[in-house]
Amino acid sequence: MASILAGIEEGDEVIVPSYTFVSTANPFLLRGARVIFCDSNAENPNIDASNIEEHITPRTKAIVVVHYAGISCDMQKIMSIANKHGLLVIEDAAQGLDSYHLNRPLGSIGHFAAFSFHETKNLSSGEGGMLVVNDSNYHKRAEIIWDKGTNRAAFFRGEVDKYNWVDVGSSFLPSEVMAAFLYAQLDDLESIQQKRKNSWALYYQGLEGLEESNHLRLPKIPSYATNNAQIFYLILSSPLVRERLISFLKSNGIQATFHYQSLHNSDYFKHLHKEEPALLPNSEKYSDQLLRLPLHYYLNEEEIKYIIKKIHEFFES
Ligand SMILES: *Cc1c(COP(=O)(O)O)cnc(C)c1O
């Protein structure tokens, strides 16, 4: 929906971080745009704001940011680049629910923001999502695209006497069953978040010593960002260490998983663009060395302490 609302067309360029899920890029390719991949920060997997401007051309239409692990991108810098060049900003806030940049909720800063309620997110309806439209100029069209390109919402409000096909659109509506499932969790947001934040803090305290002894790196939260405990990740010193740690944890009944494969190195993107893919070293580092530890609502303190103990054991041996 954001891609349609942004008026993305054949020949446009959209700047997207490479270290992300395919859903960040697909909507723009589907509208005929060319996706231009940008590197991550050295400190965290978010888009490197100082790497954006060099990718801007007269064809650039939008900048897409992903708040990885619910930690805000450098939105002050990114919004000022976008304003300077007259570009739209689309936040992939899939992981950003209940997290902030300075005092603003993620998803309220760019022109559009997409949230996810997939089963891996803090609140879940199994599948589902939410588009936030922060510029009221787009509200009318958004409601039409949302409902299959019809003006049914205006009809329900009594503004027209029958509804009609007025624009492109699709069936972006959630079912009521899904919405009810999600609503109950919204009512309980605070306790759900508190539980996740406690788990995250336990991991951090339990593993700090291993960072001090240079065995791994823990997530860094920039001063402008809050942490909504979406993901707890480690950065290991090499792909081999990660592979060994994954199998050690697995043999102890612990499921730890890596995360995104950089999109610029994907089979599909290489097939689209025959030229050598750009070198995006930070993105590739996260693809090779980042590891996610279990983090979900039903994880208890004892289990987290067991996982911490096993990680210490691994590095001691
Ligand atoms: C989960 C996720 C998505 C996809 O969300 P869906 O609800 O499955 O469409 C997109 N981007 C990021 C960064 C995600 O974490």
The ligand as an ORCA input file, in Angstrom:
! r2SCAN-3c Opt
* xyz 0 1
  C       8.369     -9.371      9.902
  C       8.976     -8.392      8.980
  C       8.396     -8.073      7.751
  C       7.217     -8.816      7.194
  O       6.077     -8.694      7.894
  P       4.792     -9.529      7.403
  O       3.797     -9.237      8.449
  O       5.209    -10.960      7.331
  O       4.447     -8.966      6.077
  C       8.948     -7.084      6.980
  N      10.048     -6.426      7.373
  C      10.660     -6.708      8.531
  C      11.867     -5.929      8.932
  C      10.154     -7.712      9.369
  O      10.781     -7.986     10.513
*
